[in-house]
């Protein structure tokens, strides 16, 4: 674990406070009460596959059938305050990495579980620190989403949800991240953000792929499926 990292128990118990100016916003996304509700909701039964499959690029059960030799990965859906909303952080993977089957795609910070990680949440926090420079001491873990098997790369992905109480200055790991993308929760929960289009992936055209339109960015695939479950939970609160 990188210098400055803390155990997951310390992360879970870290208190979180927001400036009073953040407590009157649209749908109360910025309020401490909203964060508490989200924390509680993530400890309850999750929407799971029914929410994930809405953004599946192909209709297949393969996402639910991990191989015995599947590698484990942890990713972090990181929230932070910005003006009158909470934002969710994504990263753009470098297009130049030809060995990465997800190169050039929008994803959450995260990566493969390593021996230094005590658990899969530690993996997500460590990778977030390495990829975008967020100090693990600043992160409060709110809970986890439903794991998703990414059969294209043989990774069983475990998504965690965390929050920091400030707008970050990202420090990017250039070999893993081209740039960051942030999306307002109000934007993600807007039905008009979900659209469909044909996508050309590795020389193959996929038809009518559902995606989140984030400005000029196209959020599709496994990260969109994970986001879909998160969005459904947000809409319940």
C-alpha positions as CSV (number, residue, x, y, z in Angstrom):
1,X,0.0,0.0,0.0
2,X,1.4,3.5,-0.9
3,X,2.7,5.7,1.8
4,X,-0.1,7.6,3.5
5,X,-2.7,5.0,2.9
6,X,-4.9,3.9,5.8
7,X,-6.9,0.7,6.5
8,X,-10.4,0.3,5.3
9,X,-11.7,0.5,8.9
10,X,-10.2,3.9,9.3
11,X,-11.7,5.0,6.0
12,X,-15.2,3.8,7.0
13,X,-15.1,5.6,10.4
14,X,-13.8,8.9,9.1
15,X,-16.4,11.7,9.8
16,X,-17.6,13.8,6.8
17,X,-18.7,17.4,6.9
18,X,-19.8,19.8,4.2
19,X,-19.7,23.6,4.3
20,X,-23.2,25.0,5.0
21,X,-23.3,26.6,1.5
22,X,-23.7,23.1,0.1
23,X,-26.8,22.2,2.1
24,X,-29.6,23.9,0.1
25,X,-29.1,22.5,-3.3
26,X,-31.2,20.6,-5.9
27,X,-32.5,17.3,-4.5
28,X,-30.2,17.9,-1.5
29,X,-27.4,16.0,-3.2
30,X,-24.9,18.2,-1.3
31,X,-26.4,17.7,2.1
32,X,-25.0,15.5,4.9
33,X,-28.5,14.0,5.1
34,X,-28.2,12.8,1.5
35,X,-24.8,11.2,2.2
36,X,-26.2,9.4,5.2
37,X,-29.2,8.1,3.2
38,X,-26.9,6.9,0.5
39,X,-24.6,5.2,3.1
40,X,-27.7,3.4,4.6
41,X,-29.1,2.5,1.2
42,X,-25.9,0.8,0.1
43,X,-26.1,-1.5,3.1
44,X,-29.5,-2.7,1.9
45,X,-30.2,-5.2,-0.9
46,X,-29.1,-3.7,-4.2
47,X,-30.9,-3.4,-7.6
48,X,-28.2,-5.7,-9.1
49,X,-28.4,-7.2,-12.6
50,X,-31.8,-5.7,-13.5
51,X,-30.3,-2.2,-13.2
52,X,-27.0,-3.2,-14.8
53,X,-28.4,-4.9,-17.8
54,X,-30.2,-1.7,-19.0
55,X,-26.8,-0.4,-20.1
56,X,-25.4,-3.6,-21.4
57,X,-23.9,-3.3,-24.9
58,X,-24.9,-6.8,-25.7
59,X,-27.8,-8.9,-24.3
60,X,-25.8,-11.8,-22.7
61,X,-25.7,-13.6,-19.4
62,X,-21.9,-13.7,-19.7
63,X,-21.6,-10.7,-17.3
64,X,-23.1,-12.9,-14.6
65,X,-20.9,-16.0,-15.2
66,X,-17.3,-15.4,-14.1
67,X,-14.7,-18.0,-15.0
68,X,-13.0,-19.9,-12.2
69,X,-9.7,-18.1,-13.1
70,X,-11.2,-14.6,-13.3
71,X,-9.0,-11.9,-11.9
72,X,-10.4,-9.5,-9.2
73,X,-10.4,-5.8,-9.6
74,X,-11.7,-2.9,-7.5
75,X,-13.0,0.4,-8.8
76,X,-14.1,3.5,-7.0
77,X,-17.2,5.7,-7.8
78,X,-15.8,8.8,-6.1
79,X,-18.1,11.7,-5.2
80,X,-17.1,15.2,-4.5
81,X,-18.8,18.6,-4.0
82,X,-18.9,21.1,-6.8
83,X,-21.0,24.3,-6.6
84,X,-24.6,23.2,-6.1
85,X,-24.2,19.5,-6.8
86,X,-22.2,16.4,-6.2
87,X,-20.0,15.1,-9.0
88,X,-18.9,11.6,-9.8
89,X,-15.3,11.2,-11.1
90,X,-14.4,9.2,-14.2
91,X,-11.1,8.8,-16.0
92,X,-10.3,8.5,-19.7
93,X,-8.0,5.6,-20.4
94,X,-5.1,6.3,-22.8
95,X,-5.8,5.2,-26.4
96,X,-2.1,4.4,-27.0
97,X,-2.1,1.4,-24.7
98,X,-2.6,-1.4,-27.2
99,X,-2.5,-4.1,-24.5
100,X,-5.5,-2.7,-22.7
101,X,-8.8,-4.0,-24.1
102,X,-10.5,-1.0,-22.6
103,X,-8.0,1.6,-23.9
104,X,-9.6,4.9,-24.8
105,X,-12.7,4.2,-22.8
106,X,-14.3,6.1,-19.9
107,X,-14.0,4.2,-16.6
108,X,-13.8,4.6,-12.9
109,X,-10.4,4.8,-11.3
110,X,-9.4,1.3,-10.2
111,X,-7.5,-1.8,-11.2
112,X,-6.3,-5.3,-10.3
113,X,-6.1,-6.5,-6.8
114,X,-2.5,-6.9,-5.6
115,X,-0.9,-8.7,-2.7
116,X,-0.5,-5.5,-0.7
117,X,-4.3,-5.0,-0.6
118,X,-6.1,-6.3,2.5
119,X,-9.4,-6.4,0.6
120,X,-11.0,-5.3,-2.6
121,X,-12.0,-1.9,-1.2
122,X,-8.3,-1.3,-0.4
123,X,-7.6,-2.1,-4.0
124,X,-10.0,0.6,-5.2
125,X,-8.7,3.2,-2.8
126,X,-5.0,2.4,-3.6
127,X,-5.7,2.6,-7.4
128,X,-7.5,5.9,-7.0
129,X,-4.5,7.3,-5.2
130,X,-2.1,6.0,-7.8
131,X,-4.2,7.1,-10.8
132,X,-5.6,10.4,-9.8
133,X,-3.8,11.4,-6.6
134,X,-6.7,11.4,-4.1
135,X,-5.3,10.9,-0.5
136,X,-6.9,7.7,1.0
137,X,-7.1,9.5,4.3
138,X,-9.7,11.9,2.7
139,X,-12.0,9.2,1.4
140,X,-15.0,8.0,3.3
141,X,-16.3,4.7,1.9
142,X,-20.1,4.6,1.8
143,X,-20.6,1.1,0.6
144,X,-20.4,-1.2,-2.4
145,X,-22.3,-1.9,-5.6
146,X,-23.0,-5.2,-7.2
147,X,-19.9,-7.0,-8.7
148,X,-19.8,-7.3,-12.5
149,X,-17.9,-9.8,-14.5
150,X,-16.2,-8.2,-17.5
151,X,-15.8,-11.2,-19.7
152,X,-13.8,-9.4,-22.4
153,X,-10.9,-9.0,-20.1
154,X,-11.7,-11.8,-17.6
155,X,-12.0,-9.4,-14.6
156,X,-14.6,-9.7,-11.8
157,X,-15.0,-6.0,-10.9
158,X,-16.1,-4.9,-7.4
159,X,-17.3,-1.3,-7.4
160,X,-17.1,0.8,-4.2
161,X,-18.7,4.2,-3.5
162,X,-16.7,6.8,-1.7
163,X,-16.9,10.6,-1.0
164,X,-14.5,13.4,-0.2
165,X,-15.6,16.8,1.2
166,X,-13.7,19.0,-1.2
167,X,-13.2,19.6,-4.9
168,X,-10.0,17.8,-5.8
169,X,-6.9,18.8,-7.7
170,X,-6.2,15.6,-9.6
171,X,-2.6,14.3,-10.0
172,X,-2.8,12.0,-13.0
173,X,-0.7,8.9,-13.6
174,X,-0.1,9.6,-17.3
175,X,0.5,5.9,-18.2
176,X,-3.0,5.1,-17.0
177,X,-5.1,8.3,-17.3
178,X,-5.4,10.8,-20.1
179,X,-7.7,13.1,-18.2
180,X,-10.6,13.1,-15.7
181,X,-14.3,13.6,-16.5
182,X,-16.8,14.6,-13.9
183,X,-20.5,14.3,-14.1
184,X,-23.2,15.9,-11.9
185,X,-25.6,13.6,-10.2
186,X,-28.4,15.7,-11.6
187,X,-27.0,15.1,-15.1
188,X,-26.6,11.3,-14.5
189,X,-30.2,11.0,-13.2
190,X,-31.6,12.9,-16.1
191,X,-33.3,10.3,-18.4
192,X,-32.2,12.3,-21.5
193,X,-28.5,11.6,-20.6
194,X,-29.0,8.0,-21.7
195,X,-28.9,7.6,-25.5
196,X,-28.0,4.9,-28.1
197,X,-25.6,4.9,-31.0
198,X,-23.4,2.6,-33.1
199,X,-19.9,2.1,-31.8
200,X,-16.9,0.9,-33.7
201,X,-14.7,-1.2,-31.3
202,X,-11.5,-2.8,-32.4
203,X,-12.8,-2.9,-36.0
204,X,-16.2,-4.3,-35.1
205,X,-19.4,-2.2,-35.2
206,X,-21.8,-2.6,-32.3
207,X,-25.3,-1.5,-33.1
208,X,-27.6,0.6,-30.8
209,X,-25.3,0.6,-27.8
210,X,-26.8,2.4,-24.8
211,X,-24.6,5.0,-23.3
212,X,-24.5,8.0,-21.0
213,X,-23.8,11.2,-23.0
214,X,-21.4,13.2,-20.8
215,X,-20.7,16.2,-22.9
216,X,-18.4,15.0,-25.7
217,X,-17.7,11.7,-23.9
218,X,-19.4,8.4,-24.4
219,X,-19.8,6.4,-21.2
220,X,-20.7,2.8,-22.2
221,X,-19.9,-0.8,-21.4
222,X,-19.2,-2.2,-17.9
223,X,-18.7,1.3,-16.4
224,X,-22.1,2.4,-17.7
225,X,-23.6,-0.8,-16.3
226,X,-22.2,0.0,-12.9
227,X,-23.3,3.6,-13.2
228,X,-26.8,2.4,-14.1
229,X,-27.1,0.6,-10.8
230,X,-25.8,3.6,-8.9
231,X,-28.2,6.0,-10.7
232,X,-31.1,3.8,-9.8
233,X,-30.1,3.9,-6.1
234,X,-29.8,7.8,-6.3
235,X,-33.2,8.1,-7.8
236,X,-34.7,6.1,-4.8
237,X,-33.3,8.6,-2.2
